[in-house]
């Protein structure tokens, strides 16, 4: 079993191919709302669309609801590795609970008890956080330190950010004890102490020097930092700016100093690119932050000389280009095409038949490298892009849902009444023995169920943005003005 310790940070791709194509820089250009993006926001779902999305969301929800630890019900990292829980995945798990209630899949009482048990299990322990920032991986059964041989012990600012976003979502939904626990998590997070890097950027995290399990022993802040303006950096810095504890927050200028590297593919519109360019680097933050309602920001108000960017528009351009790159590679990889696209970190089948993990690179990006990882498609990437390009995303989701092999068996879909959880994590039609990867991952199913719900009702946007910490961040960053 291969575990990518840097899964939530695609800049650590271990696969690189330098393919020469026209991916020209486009520095200094503002990214403003287009008519195409406005049209996408106003897109009306048909009854057939709603039925398809309901089915896909239900699969995601059932995985996040059932594959949990005991007595603390934390979602496992992935179906094929239940040793640990990724707290990033728990953030998505928490946010999915209101969806399950509103859709009628669970009762409010069941959802309330689940959210309370998760937060109690995490917040009341001391061995799962450092300076209020939670570990990447914990024991799925108790929320504490995992002691089995496996992932390295590290307090991770991005995994904490994803966890905190989920906690803030259920705080707004339930109030009461759930809100008290979530708000303690928010207040305890000392972002300021992690602000150890040049220009005030937030460090990736902290870990013990001896790589052991004692968080009270000497350790160090990781030398890498969140400095490029893409999804993970935005969420980390947004939450750090919005801390209600003055000595724990970072100044809003740090958000605007995140490097906005502008590039474009051929004649397609320019946008601020991420390090490696996999799809999740353009949608993770949008699962919670309602950039759709904000328009272009203004770094100049904070003394920073960078382009103004409408981040909803930016992700629309990024995913449109991402799809185009996949189409252009369809002659090389059988799985890719106009309705079969989406490259984002996921489970994949190794040459020896074991299930590993891939992290793709897709130009235009900062690292200037391509790696399509054999053309393996990750359905959650196209599914999560529904926020920016609903029509194209729906076409892809319908293709994934209905795709069959020569024997008439579904390639990607696994029925819930047969023990499946809907769309598999990835698939590759260039393989002969196995096409769909028999795995589900919490940080993959998680964004897809949230993104779909945001398009259908805007529920997660509404809940997250009404939390006091979100309101504080918006005010300090002067977003939406």
C-alpha positions as CSV (number, residue, x, y, z in Angstrom):
1,X,0.0,0.0,0.0
2,X,1.5,3.3,-1.1
3,X,0.6,6.4,0.9
4,X,1.5,9.8,-0.5
5,X,2.4,11.9,2.6
6,X,2.0,15.1,0.6
7,X,-1.3,14.1,-0.9
8,X,-2.9,17.5,0.0
9,X,-0.1,19.4,-1.6
10,X,0.3,18.5,-5.3
11,X,3.5,20.5,-5.7
12,X,5.2,17.3,-4.4
13,X,4.5,15.4,-7.5
14,X,7.0,12.6,-8.0
15,X,6.2,12.2,-11.7
16,X,7.4,14.8,-14.2
17,X,7.4,14.9,-18.0
18,X,8.5,18.0,-19.9
19,X,6.3,18.2,-22.9
20,X,6.8,21.2,-25.1
21,X,3.5,23.0,-25.9
22,X,2.4,26.6,-26.2
23,X,1.7,27.6,-22.6
24,X,2.7,31.2,-22.6
25,X,2.9,33.6,-19.6
26,X,0.3,36.2,-19.2
27,X,1.6,38.4,-16.3
28,X,-0.1,41.6,-15.1
29,X,-3.6,40.8,-16.4
30,X,-6.6,41.2,-14.2
31,X,-9.1,38.3,-14.2
32,X,-12.7,39.8,-14.2
33,X,-16.1,38.1,-14.4
34,X,-17.0,37.0,-17.9
35,X,-20.4,36.5,-19.5
36,X,-19.7,32.8,-19.7
37,X,-19.2,32.5,-15.9
38,X,-22.3,34.6,-15.2
39,X,-24.2,32.2,-17.5
40,X,-22.8,29.2,-15.7
41,X,-23.9,30.7,-12.3
42,X,-27.5,31.1,-13.7
43,X,-27.6,27.5,-15.2
44,X,-30.9,25.8,-14.5
45,X,-30.7,22.1,-13.7
46,X,-33.2,19.8,-15.3
47,X,-35.1,17.1,-13.5
48,X,-32.9,14.6,-15.1
49,X,-29.8,16.5,-13.9
50,X,-31.2,16.6,-10.4
51,X,-31.8,12.8,-10.4
52,X,-28.3,12.1,-11.5
53,X,-26.8,14.5,-9.0
54,X,-28.9,13.0,-6.2
55,X,-27.7,9.6,-7.0
56,X,-24.0,10.6,-7.1
57,X,-24.3,12.6,-3.9
58,X,-26.0,9.8,-2.1
59,X,-23.0,7.5,-3.0
60,X,-20.6,10.0,-1.6
61,X,-22.6,10.5,1.5
62,X,-23.0,6.8,2.3
63,X,-19.2,6.4,2.1
64,X,-18.6,9.3,4.5
65,X,-21.4,8.1,6.8
66,X,-20.7,4.4,7.0
67,X,-16.9,3.9,6.8
68,X,-16.1,5.4,10.2
69,X,-14.2,4.5,13.3
70,X,-15.7,3.5,16.7
71,X,-16.4,4.9,19.2
72,X,-15.3,8.2,17.7
73,X,-16.9,8.1,14.2
74,X,-14.1,9.5,12.0
75,X,-14.2,8.8,8.3
76,X,-11.3,6.5,7.3
77,X,-8.7,8.0,5.0
78,X,-9.7,5.6,2.2
79,X,-11.6,2.4,1.8
80,X,-8.5,0.3,1.1
81,X,-6.6,1.7,4.1
82,X,-8.7,2.0,7.3
83,X,-5.7,2.4,9.7
84,X,-5.8,6.1,9.8
85,X,-8.2,9.0,9.4
86,X,-7.2,12.1,7.4
87,X,-8.5,15.1,9.3
88,X,-8.8,16.9,5.9
89,X,-11.4,14.2,5.1
90,X,-13.1,14.7,8.4
91,X,-13.6,18.4,7.4
92,X,-15.6,17.2,4.3
93,X,-17.3,14.5,6.4
94,X,-18.6,17.2,8.8
95,X,-19.8,19.4,6.0
96,X,-21.7,16.5,4.4
97,X,-23.8,16.0,7.5
98,X,-26.2,18.9,6.8
99,X,-26.5,17.7,3.2
100,X,-27.6,14.3,4.5
101,X,-30.2,15.8,6.8
102,X,-31.6,18.2,4.2
103,X,-31.8,15.4,1.6
104,X,-33.6,13.2,4.0
105,X,-31.0,10.5,4.2
106,X,-30.5,10.8,7.9
107,X,-32.5,12.5,10.7
108,X,-31.4,15.8,12.3
109,X,-30.9,13.9,15.5
110,X,-28.6,11.4,13.9
111,X,-26.6,14.2,12.2
112,X,-26.4,16.2,15.4
113,X,-25.1,13.2,17.4
114,X,-22.5,12.4,14.7
115,X,-21.2,15.9,14.5
116,X,-21.0,16.2,18.3
117,X,-19.2,12.8,18.7
118,X,-16.6,13.8,16.0
119,X,-15.9,17.2,17.5
120,X,-15.8,15.9,21.1
121,X,-13.5,13.1,20.1
122,X,-11.1,15.6,18.5
123,X,-11.3,18.8,20.6
124,X,-11.1,17.3,24.0
125,X,-7.7,15.5,23.3
126,X,-4.2,16.9,23.6
127,X,-2.3,14.4,21.5
128,X,-3.7,15.4,18.1
129,X,-2.6,19.0,17.8
130,X,0.3,21.3,18.1
131,X,-0.3,25.0,18.9
132,X,-4.0,24.3,18.1
133,X,-3.2,23.0,14.6
134,X,-4.3,19.4,14.2
135,X,-2.4,16.5,12.9
136,X,-2.8,15.3,9.3
137,X,-3.6,11.7,10.4
138,X,-5.2,10.4,13.5
139,X,-6.6,7.1,14.8
140,X,-10.1,6.8,13.2
141,X,-11.4,5.1,16.4
142,X,-10.5,7.7,19.0
143,X,-9.3,10.9,17.2
144,X,-5.9,10.7,18.9
145,X,-2.4,9.9,17.8
146,X,-2.0,6.9,15.5
147,X,0.6,4.5,16.8
148,X,0.7,2.0,13.9
149,X,3.6,2.1,11.5
150,X,2.4,4.4,8.7
151,X,2.1,8.0,7.9
152,X,4.5,10.4,9.5
153,X,3.3,12.4,12.5
154,X,2.9,16.1,11.5
155,X,0.6,18.9,12.5
156,X,-0.6,20.2,9.1
157,X,-1.9,23.7,8.5
158,X,-3.8,22.7,5.3
159,X,-5.4,19.6,6.8
160,X,-6.4,21.6,9.8
161,X,-7.9,24.3,7.5
162,X,-10.0,21.7,5.8
163,X,-11.1,20.2,9.2
164,X,-11.8,23.7,10.6
165,X,-13.9,24.6,7.5
166,X,-16.1,21.5,8.2
167,X,-16.3,22.4,11.9
168,X,-17.4,25.9,11.1
169,X,-20.1,24.6,8.7
170,X,-21.7,22.3,11.3
171,X,-21.4,25.1,13.9
172,X,-23.6,27.3,11.8
173,X,-26.0,24.5,11.1
174,X,-26.5,23.1,14.6
175,X,-25.4,25.8,17.0
176,X,-25.4,24.8,20.7
177,X,-22.7,22.3,21.9
178,X,-21.5,21.6,18.3
179,X,-20.9,25.3,17.8
180,X,-19.1,25.6,21.2
181,X,-16.7,22.7,20.3
182,X,-16.1,24.1,16.8
183,X,-15.5,27.6,18.1
184,X,-13.0,26.3,20.5
185,X,-11.1,24.7,17.6
186,X,-11.2,28.0,15.7
187,X,-10.0,30.0,18.7
188,X,-7.2,27.6,19.7
189,X,-5.6,27.5,16.2
190,X,-2.5,29.6,16.6
191,X,-1.9,30.6,12.9
192,X,0.5,33.3,14.0
193,X,3.1,30.9,15.4
194,X,3.1,29.0,12.1
195,X,3.8,32.3,10.3
196,X,7.5,31.5,10.2
197,X,8.4,32.0,6.6
198,X,9.6,34.9,4.4
199,X,7.0,37.4,3.6
200,X,4.9,36.1,6.5
201,X,3.6,33.0,4.7
202,X,2.3,30.2,6.8
203,X,4.4,27.1,7.2
204,X,3.1,23.7,6.0
205,X,3.2,22.4,9.5
206,X,5.2,21.2,12.5
207,X,6.7,17.8,13.4
208,X,8.8,16.2,16.1
209,X,12.5,16.1,15.4
210,X,12.7,12.4,16.2
211,X,9.7,11.6,14.0
212,X,8.2,10.0,17.0
213,X,4.8,10.4,18.7
214,X,5.5,12.9,21.4
215,X,4.3,16.3,20.5
216,X,5.9,17.8,23.6
217,X,9.4,16.9,22.5
218,X,11.4,19.4,20.4
219,X,10.4,19.7,16.8
220,X,10.5,22.1,13.9
221,X,8.2,24.1,11.6
222,X,8.5,22.7,8.1
223,X,10.6,24.8,5.7
224,X,8.0,24.8,3.0
225,X,5.2,27.4,3.1
226,X,1.9,28.3,1.5
227,X,2.9,31.1,-1.0
228,X,1.2,30.5,-4.3
229,X,-2.4,31.8,-4.9
230,X,-4.4,28.6,-5.3
231,X,-7.0,26.6,-3.4
232,X,-5.0,25.3,-0.4
233,X,-3.2,28.6,0.1
234,X,-6.4,30.6,-0.1
235,X,-8.3,28.4,2.5
236,X,-5.3,28.4,4.9
237,X,-4.8,32.1,4.7
238,X,-8.5,33.0,4.8
239,X,-8.9,31.1,8.0
240,X,-5.7,32.5,9.5
241,X,-6.8,36.1,8.7
242,X,-10.2,35.4,10.2
243,X,-9.1,34.1,13.6
244,X,-11.1,35.7,16.4
245,X,-8.0,35.7,18.7
246,X,-5.8,38.7,17.8
247,X,-2.6,37.0,18.8
248,X,-3.4,34.0,16.7
249,X,-4.3,35.8,13.4
250,X,-2.2,36.8,10.5
251,X,-2.5,40.2,8.8
252,X,-4.6,40.4,5.6
253,X,-1.7,41.5,3.5
254,X,-0.4,37.9,3.6
255,X,-3.4,36.8,1.6
256,X,-2.7,39.3,-1.1
257,X,1.0,38.5,-1.2
258,X,0.2,34.9,-2.3
259,X,2.0,34.7,-5.6
260,X,-0.4,35.2,-8.6
261,X,1.4,33.6,-11.4
262,X,-0.5,34.3,-14.6
263,X,-0.3,31.9,-17.6
264,X,-2.5,30.8,-20.5
265,X,-2.8,27.8,-22.9
266,X,-2.6,28.9,-26.5
267,X,-5.4,31.5,-27.1
268,X,-7.5,30.5,-24.1
269,X,-8.0,33.2,-21.4
270,X,-5.2,33.7,-18.8
271,X,-5.6,32.8,-15.2
272,X,-3.5,32.5,-12.0
273,X,-2.1,29.0,-12.1
274,X,-1.2,26.6,-9.2
275,X,2.1,24.8,-8.7
276,X,1.3,21.5,-10.4
277,X,-2.1,22.3,-11.9
278,X,-4.2,19.2,-10.8
279,X,-7.9,20.0,-10.6
280,X,-8.2,20.2,-6.8
281,X,-5.9,23.2,-6.6
282,X,-8.7,25.2,-8.3
283,X,-11.8,24.0,-6.3
284,X,-11.0,22.9,-2.7
285,X,-11.4,26.4,-1.3
286,X,-14.6,27.0,-3.4
287,X,-16.3,24.1,-1.5
288,X,-16.7,26.6,1.4
289,X,-15.7,30.1,0.4
290,X,-18.4,31.7,-1.7
291,X,-16.2,33.5,-4.3
292,X,-19.1,33.3,-6.7
293,X,-20.7,36.2,-4.8
294,X,-17.6,38.4,-4.4
295,X,-16.2,39.5,-7.7
296,X,-12.6,40.7,-8.2
297,X,-10.5,41.5,-5.2
298,X,-8.0,44.4,-5.0
299,X,-4.5,43.8,-3.7
300,X,-3.6,47.5,-4.2
301,X,-5.8,48.3,-1.2
302,X,-3.3,46.5,0.9
303,X,-0.2,47.9,-0.8
304,X,0.4,44.8,-2.9
305,X,1.2,45.1,-6.6
306,X,-0.6,42.1,-8.1
307,X,-3.5,41.6,-10.6
308,X,-7.0,41.9,-9.4
309,X,-8.7,38.5,-9.6
310,X,-12.2,37.2,-9.5
311,X,-11.4,33.8,-8.1
312,X,-14.6,32.2,-9.3
313,X,-13.8,33.3,-12.8
314,X,-10.2,32.2,-12.3
315,X,-11.4,28.6,-11.5
316,X,-13.7,28.6,-14.5
317,X,-10.9,29.4,-16.8
318,X,-8.6,26.9,-15.1
319,X,-11.0,24.0,-15.4
320,X,-12.0,25.0,-18.9
321,X,-8.3,24.8,-19.8
322,X,-7.8,21.6,-17.8
323,X,-10.6,19.9,-19.9
324,X,-9.0,21.2,-23.1
325,X,-5.7,19.8,-22.2
326,X,-7.3,16.4,-21.5
327,X,-9.1,16.5,-24.9
328,X,-5.8,17.2,-26.6
329,X,-4.2,14.2,-25.0
330,X,-7.1,11.8,-26.0
331,X,-5.1,10.4,-29.0
332,X,-2.4,9.2,-26.5
333,X,-4.7,8.1,-23.7
334,X,-7.9,6.1,-24.4
335,X,-9.6,7.3,-21.2
336,X,-9.5,11.0,-22.1
337,X,-12.0,12.8,-24.2
338,X,-14.6,15.7,-24.3
339,X,-16.8,13.9,-21.7
340,X,-14.0,12.0,-19.9
341,X,-11.6,14.3,-18.2
342,X,-10.4,15.4,-14.8
343,X,-6.9,14.8,-13.4
344,X,-6.6,15.2,-9.6
345,X,-4.7,13.1,-7.0
346,X,-6.4,9.8,-6.5
347,X,-6.1,6.1,-6.0
348,X,-4.6,4.1,-8.9
349,X,-3.6,0.6,-9.7
350,X,0.1,-0.1,-9.7
351,X,1.8,-2.4,-12.2
352,X,1.8,-5.2,-9.6
353,X,-1.9,-4.9,-9.1
354,X,-1.7,-3.2,-5.7
355,X,-3.5,0.1,-5.2
356,X,-1.3,3.2,-4.9
357,X,-1.7,6.9,-5.3
358,X,-1.0,9.3,-8.1
359,X,-0.4,13.1,-8.2
360,X,-0.7,14.6,-11.6
361,X,0.9,17.7,-13.1
362,X,-1.0,19.6,-15.8
363,X,0.3,22.7,-17.6
364,X,-0.1,25.6,-17.6
365,X,1.4,25.5,-14.1
366,X,4.3,27.0,-12.1
367,X,6.5,24.0,-12.2
368,X,6.3,23.9,-16.0
369,X,5.9,20.1,-16.2
370,X,3.2,17.7,-17.4
371,X,2.5,14.2,-16.0
372,X,-0.8,12.7,-17.0
373,X,-0.1,9.6,-15.0
374,X,-1.0,7.2,-17.8
375,X,-4.3,9.0,-18.6
376,X,-6.1,7.8,-15.4
377,X,-9.3,9.9,-15.0
378,X,-10.6,10.9,-11.6
379,X,-14.4,11.5,-11.7
380,X,-14.4,13.7,-8.7
381,X,-12.4,16.3,-10.5
382,X,-14.9,16.8,-13.3
383,X,-17.7,16.4,-10.7
384,X,-16.3,19.1,-8.4
385,X,-15.9,21.5,-11.4
386,X,-19.7,21.6,-11.6
387,X,-19.6,24.9,-9.6
388,X,-17.9,26.7,-12.5
389,X,-19.0,24.8,-15.6
390,X,-22.2,22.9,-14.8
391,X,-23.1,21.8,-18.3
392,X,-19.7,20.3,-19.1
393,X,-19.4,18.7,-15.7
394,X,-22.9,17.1,-16.0
395,X,-22.0,15.6,-19.4
396,X,-18.9,14.1,-17.8
397,X,-20.7,12.8,-14.8
398,X,-23.4,11.2,-17.0
399,X,-20.6,9.6,-19.0
400,X,-18.9,8.2,-15.9
401,X,-22.2,7.0,-14.5
402,X,-23.3,5.0,-17.6
403,X,-19.9,3.8,-19.0
404,X,-19.9,0.0,-19.5
405,X,-17.4,-2.5,-20.8
406,X,-17.9,-5.0,-23.6
407,X,-19.6,-7.4,-21.2
408,X,-22.1,-4.8,-20.2
409,X,-20.6,-4.2,-16.7
410,X,-20.3,-0.7,-15.3
411,X,-16.7,0.5,-15.4
412,X,-16.9,3.3,-12.9
413,X,-20.3,3.0,-11.1
414,X,-21.0,0.7,-8.2
415,X,-24.6,0.5,-7.0
416,X,-25.4,1.3,-3.4
417,X,-27.7,-1.7,-3.1
418,X,-24.8,-3.9,-4.0
419,X,-22.5,-2.5,-1.4
420,X,-20.9,0.2,-3.6
421,X,-20.6,4.0,-3.1
422,X,-21.3,5.3,-6.6
423,X,-18.5,6.5,-8.7
424,X,-15.1,4.9,-8.1
425,X,-12.1,7.0,-7.3
426,X,-10.5,6.6,-10.7
427,X,-10.4,4.5,-13.9
428,X,-8.2,3.8,-16.9
429,X,-9.4,2.3,-20.1
430,X,-5.9,1.5,-21.3
431,X,-5.8,-1.3,-18.8
432,X,-7.0,-4.8,-19.8
433,X,-7.5,-6.6,-16.4
434,X,-8.8,-3.7,-14.3
435,X,-10.5,-0.5,-15.4
436,X,-12.0,1.0,-12.4
437,X,-9.9,1.4,-9.2
438,X,-11.8,-0.2,-6.4
439,X,-11.3,2.5,-3.8
440,X,-13.0,5.5,-2.3
441,X,-11.1,8.4,-0.6
442,X,-12.5,10.9,1.8
443,X,-10.8,13.9,0.3
444,X,-12.1,13.0,-3.1
445,X,-15.7,12.1,-2.4
446,X,-15.8,15.0,0.0
447,X,-15.4,17.9,-2.4
448,X,-17.7,16.3,-5.0
449,X,-20.7,16.1,-2.6
450,X,-20.1,19.7,-1.4
451,X,-19.6,21.1,-4.8
452,X,-22.8,19.5,-6.2
453,X,-24.8,20.8,-3.2
454,X,-23.5,24.3,-3.7
455,X,-24.8,24.2,-7.3
456,X,-28.1,22.7,-6.3
457,X,-28.9,24.9,-3.2
458,X,-25.8,26.9,-2.1
459,X,-26.1,25.2,1.3
460,X,-22.5,24.8,2.2
461,X,-21.6,28.3,1.0
462,X,-24.3,29.7,3.1
463,X,-23.4,27.9,6.3
464,X,-19.7,28.5,6.1
465,X,-19.9,32.1,5.1
466,X,-22.3,32.9,8.0
467,X,-19.8,31.7,10.6
468,X,-18.4,34.7,12.6
469,X,-14.8,33.7,11.6
470,X,-15.7,33.8,7.9
471,X,-17.4,37.1,8.3
472,X,-14.3,38.5,10.1
473,X,-12.0,37.3,7.3
474,X,-14.3,38.8,4.6
475,X,-14.3,42.1,6.5
476,X,-10.5,42.2,7.1
477,X,-9.8,41.2,3.5
478,X,-12.4,43.6,2.1
479,X,-13.8,40.9,-0.1
480,X,-17.0,41.6,-2.0
481,X,-16.7,45.4,-1.7
